[in-house]
Amino acid sequence: MDKRDIDRINELARKKKTVGLTWDELEEQTRLRRQYIDEFKANLRATLDQVYIEREDGTYEKLQKKPPLN
């Protein structure tokens, strides 16, 4: 997501607070926000994939994903 898209998200948020958005603008805002969140999550996952934990014995273990709660 480039700066232009982020600026558009902010512009739509400001407009929503002042005069409101049209149906098309609401759809655009939803689409841009979803894209931003998806890219943020992907970047966070990529960062966490590079994390290792050092054990007391000096060995390193890759950070494991916790199983989902039922």
Residue frames as qw, qx, qy, qz and C-alpha x, y, z in Angstrom:
[[0.000, 0.893, 0.450, 0.000, 0.00, 0.00, 0.00],
 [0.468, 0.292, -0.006, 0.834, 1.49, 3.28, -1.01],
 [0.121, -0.236, -0.356, 0.896, 1.25, 6.72, 0.56],
 [0.296, -0.093, -0.351, -0.883, -1.50, 7.78, -1.83],
 [0.549, -0.347, -0.722, -0.241, -3.80, 5.00, -0.54],
 [0.420, -0.366, -0.598, 0.576, -3.09, 5.87, 3.10],
 [0.014, 0.108, 0.043, -0.993, -3.77, 9.55, 2.37],
 [0.427, -0.221, -0.540, -0.691, -7.07, 8.53, 0.76],
 [0.513, -0.400, -0.745, 0.149, -8.05, 6.51, 3.86],
 [0.267, -0.333, -0.393, 0.814, -7.37, 9.57, 6.02],
 [0.158, -0.018, -0.250, -0.955, -9.22, 11.87, 3.63],
 [0.494, -0.337, -0.671, -0.439, -12.30, 9.63, 3.71],
 [0.461, -0.404, -0.669, 0.421, -12.15, 9.43, 7.52],
 [0.098, -0.222, -0.182, 0.953, -12.10, 13.23, 7.81],
 [0.318, -0.109, -0.433, -0.837, -14.94, 13.58, 5.33],
 [0.482, -0.370, -0.788, -0.104, -17.00, 10.96, 7.18],
 [0.329, -0.403, -0.553, 0.651, -16.70, 13.00, 10.40],
 [0.024, 0.261, 0.021, -0.965, -17.71, 16.28, 8.76],
 [0.494, 0.235, -0.187, -0.816, -20.21, 15.83, 5.93],
 [0.812, 0.087, 0.518, -0.253, -20.60, 12.07, 5.60],
 [0.149, -0.315, 0.799, 0.490, -19.79, 9.67, 2.79],
 [0.708, 0.244, -0.261, -0.609, -21.67, 8.44, -0.24],
 [0.958, -0.062, 0.234, -0.151, -22.33, 4.74, -0.66],
 [0.805, 0.507, -0.188, 0.245, -19.43, 4.45, -3.16],
 [0.100, 0.724, -0.491, 0.474, -17.07, 6.24, -0.78],
 [0.714, -0.435, 0.421, -0.352, -18.08, 3.92, 2.07],
 [0.982, 0.169, 0.083, 0.032, -17.29, 0.91, -0.12],
 [0.557, 0.664, -0.319, 0.384, -13.95, 2.44, -1.11],
 [0.263, -0.693, 0.487, -0.462, -13.11, 3.17, 2.53],
 [0.891, -0.233, 0.324, -0.217, -13.96, -0.40, 3.54],
 [0.907, 0.379, -0.053, 0.175, -11.87, -1.85, 0.69],
 [0.338, 0.725, -0.392, 0.454, -8.85, 0.37, 1.48],
 [0.489, -0.607, 0.470, -0.415, -9.02, -0.35, 5.21],
 [0.973, -0.051, 0.208, -0.085, -9.22, -4.12, 4.58],
 [0.757, 0.541, -0.196, 0.309, -6.21, -3.90, 2.24],
 [0.011, 0.751, -0.452, 0.481, -4.25, -1.93, 4.86],
 [0.719, -0.443, 0.419, -0.333, -5.08, -4.41, 7.64],
 [0.983, 0.165, 0.075, 0.032, -4.22, -7.42, 5.46],
 [0.587, 0.629, -0.305, 0.407, -0.84, -5.93, 4.52],
 [0.269, -0.702, 0.460, -0.473, -0.13, -5.00, 8.15],
 [0.886, -0.261, 0.319, -0.211, -0.86, -8.57, 9.29],
 [0.906, 0.373, -0.072, 0.188, 1.32, -10.02, 6.52],
 [0.300, 0.721, -0.408, 0.473, 4.23, -7.78, 7.55],
 [0.531, -0.578, 0.452, -0.424, 3.78, -8.71, 11.21],
 [0.982, -0.026, 0.172, -0.073, 3.74, -12.44, 10.36],
 [0.734, 0.552, -0.230, 0.323, 6.90, -12.04, 8.29],
 [0.031, -0.721, 0.478, -0.501, 8.60, -10.33, 11.22],
 [0.735, -0.404, 0.410, -0.358, 7.47, -12.96, 13.71],
 [0.972, 0.228, -0.051, 0.023, 8.70, -15.73, 11.39],
 [0.533, 0.596, -0.401, 0.447, 12.21, -14.38, 11.97],
 [0.409, -0.677, 0.379, -0.481, 11.98, -14.52, 15.78],
 [0.731, 0.044, -0.661, 0.162, 13.89, -17.17, 17.71],
 [0.609, -0.734, 0.097, -0.284, 13.82, -17.81, 21.45],
 [0.372, 0.491, -0.719, 0.323, 17.06, -18.55, 23.28],
 [0.834, -0.421, -0.339, -0.112, 16.67, -21.36, 25.79],
 [0.532, -0.801, 0.273, -0.037, 18.58, -21.56, 29.09],
 [0.844, -0.183, 0.388, 0.322, 20.98, -24.12, 27.58],
 [0.156, -0.558, 0.401, 0.710, 21.95, -21.66, 24.83],
 [0.291, 0.239, 0.812, 0.446, 19.99, -23.29, 22.01],
 [0.279, 0.222, -0.068, -0.932, 17.63, -21.35, 19.80],
 [0.264, 0.379, 0.887, 0.009, 14.11, -22.39, 18.96],
 [0.049, -0.269, -0.440, -0.856, 11.91, -20.83, 16.35],
 [0.343, 0.084, 0.406, -0.843, 8.90, -19.00, 17.76],
 [0.008, -0.252, -0.943, -0.218, 5.86, -21.29, 17.44],
 [0.390, -0.289, -0.229, -0.844, 2.31, -20.23, 16.79],
 [0.318, -0.030, 0.759, -0.567, -0.03, -21.02, 19.68],
 [0.033, -0.318, -0.903, -0.287, -2.90, -23.39, 18.94],
 [0.297, -0.406, -0.209, -0.839, -6.31, -21.71, 18.75],
 [0.227, -0.019, 0.721, -0.655, -8.47, -21.63, 21.85],
 [0.189, -0.307, -0.861, -0.359, -11.66, -23.65, 21.66]]
